[in-house]
């Protein structure tokens, strides 16, 4: 298979970027998108040109680092799945494929297709953890957890923190990411002692990072590789409202 690639090239955040045309030839339909970029980079290096910089690690849809916008869609057209799980058979022979970095104001561009998604890490650092010492792991049935809560907590915990939700949202909202991180602890007894401060601190950090608010376009849910439901955003709003009330009454 042969493709025409239009790839965003930018030396640094303060320099001007542009889309540069490349040809990808003799590509196997079973080649992954990142493997295709690897092959293109090998050709560029052989010609003495600078390779295209992009991020990846696990290449199994687990780590969330392959933050690429492909033909205008976060992680590309094959949902649910990360860019590393996208295969070239998903595209038509001779198709023009545009590759850009995730676009959201808090995601500062570093170079080419690499962006700094540290804003998501700082949201988690603001409260997405349990700090109380709990000793060794208890016997599985010693802490009763309703199955419905356990299932929802597992669903929320599946978030890989890739940032596709914010990149796809017209408001660059991180509400889906934050709601998943808040909810998976709020649904479990281990997360209850810090429940109030957790949601208040994480939402405050989300706002401080410059993410927009949710306006229910559901683009986040559509591109999420882990299929996190937008219903968690409603749960986040309820958690935040209750936490605000508790603070006001001094609880």
C-alpha positions, 0 to 999 in steps of 0.5 A, a space after each residue: 500500500 502507498 500513502 501520502 502523509 502530511 505530518 506536522 513539523 515544528 522545531 520547538 514551541 516558540 518556532 513556527 510549524 507547518 505540515 510537510 508532505 512525505 510518501 510512504 510506499 510499499 507499506 504492508 496493510 498489517 503494519 501498525 501506524 507507529 511502525 509505518 512512522 518508524 519506517 519513514 524515519 529510517 528513510 529520512 535518516 538515510 537521506 540525512 534528514 531529521 526524523 519525525 519525533 513522536 512518543 510511544 512506549 508500550 505500543 499495546 494501548 496501555 501507556 497512553 503516550 502515543 498522542 497523535 491526531 490522525 485525520 482530525 481524530 484523536 488516536 485516528 479513526 479506529 475507535 476504541 483504541 490508541 494510535 499504536 493499535 491502529 493498522 494501515 489496513 484501516 486506510 484506503 490505498 493512496 489515501 492522504 493521511 494528516 498527522 498532527 499532535 494533540 491540540 489543547 492549550 494545556 498540552 504544550 508542544 515540545 517538538 513535531 508530534 510530541 506534546 507535554 501532557 504533564 498537566 494530567 499528571 499534576 491533576 492526579 498529584 493534586 488528589 488522585 491517590 489514597 494517602 492513608 496507611 492501610 498496612 498489608 493487603 486485607 483478605 479479599 472479602 473482609 471489606 464489603 464492596 457492592 458489585 455495582 460499585 466495584 464494576 464502576 470503579 474498575 471501569 473508571 480505573 481503566 483510564 490510561 491518561 492519554 489526553 485524547 478526551 481533552 484533545 477531541 473536546 472543542 473546549 479542551 476539557 479534561 472532565 472525562 479524565 478527572 472524573 475517572 480519576 475521582 470516581 474510581 476512588 470515590 466508589 471504594 471504601 478506601 477512598 472515602 476518608 479523603 473524598 471531599 478534599 480529593 475532588 475539590 483539589 483535583 478540580 481546582 488543579 484542572 482549572 488552574 492548568 487551563 482546561 475548559 469546561 464540559 459542554 456535553 458534546 461527547 467527543 471525549 467518550 467517542 475517542 476514549 481508548 478505554 471506553 470511559 463513559 461520559 456518565 462519570 462526568 455527571 458523577 464528578 459534578 455530584 461529588 464536587 457539589 457535595 464536597 462544596 456543601 460539606 466544606 461550607 457547613 464545616 464537615 
